[in-house]
Amino acid sequence: MTYCIAVFRSRSQAIDCKNALARAGIWAEITATPAALGLGCGLSVRFRYSSYRRAKNLISHAAYTAFYGYITA
C-alpha cells in the first residue's frame, strides 16, 4: 500500500492535522519525519495515498504555517 506523508515543522500542528483528518473520516497516524529530509520537529502525518485529494484539500484550507510539503512512502 502506498502512503503519503505530510511533513510539518511543528509538533503541535502535526498533531492537529492528524486529528483534523480523523474528524473528516480520513485514516491518519503520527509518524517520524524521515531523517534524510533534515527538517522540522521530527513528526509528520501519514495517510493512505488514496485519500490524498481529500487530505490535501483539508490541509490547504487549514493554512498550517509550519506545513512543509508531501512525500510518498
C-alpha positions in Angstrom: 0.0 0.0 0.0 1.2 3.5 -0.8 1.2 6.2 1.8 1.6 9.9 1.7 3.4 11.8 4.4 2.5 15.4 5.3 5.7 17.0 6.7 5.5 19.7 9.4 8.0 21.8 11.2 5.7 21.9 14.3 4.8 19.0 16.6 1.5 20.7 17.6 0.5 21.4 14.0 1.3 17.8 13.0 -0.9 16.5 15.8 -3.7 19.0 15.0 -3.6 17.9 11.3 -3.8 14.2 12.3 -6.9 15.0 14.4 -8.5 17.1 11.7 -8.0 14.3 9.2 -9.5 11.8 11.6 -12.5 14.0 12.2 -13.0 14.1 8.4 -13.0 10.3 8.3 -9.5 10.0 6.8 -7.3 7.4 8.4 -4.1 9.0 9.6 -1.4 8.5 12.1 1.6 10.4 13.5 4.9 9.1 12.2 8.5 10.1 12.4 9.7 12.5 9.7 12.3 10.8 7.6 15.7 11.9 8.9 17.1 12.2 5.4 14.9 15.3 5.0 16.7 17.1 7.8 13.6 19.1 8.6 11.2 20.1 11.3 10.1 18.7 14.5 10.5 15.1 13.8 6.8 14.4 13.5 4.7 14.1 10.3 1.3 12.8 9.4 0.9 9.6 7.4 -2.2 8.7 5.5 -3.2 6.5 2.6 -2.4 7.8 -0.9 -6.0 7.0 -1.9 -7.0 9.9 0.4 -4.5 12.3 -1.0 -7.0 14.7 -2.7 -9.3 15.0 0.3 -6.4 15.3 2.7 -4.6 17.9 0.6 -7.8 20.0 0.4 -8.3 19.8 4.2 -4.6 20.7 4.8 -4.6 23.6 2.4 -7.7 25.1 3.9 -6.3 24.8 7.4 -3.4 27.1 6.3 -0.9 25.5 8.6 2.1 27.8 8.9 4.5 25.0 9.7 3.5 22.7 6.8 6.4 21.8 4.6 5.0 19.5 1.9 4.2 15.9 0.9 6.3 12.9 0.2 5.2 9.4 -0.7 6.3 6.2 1.0 
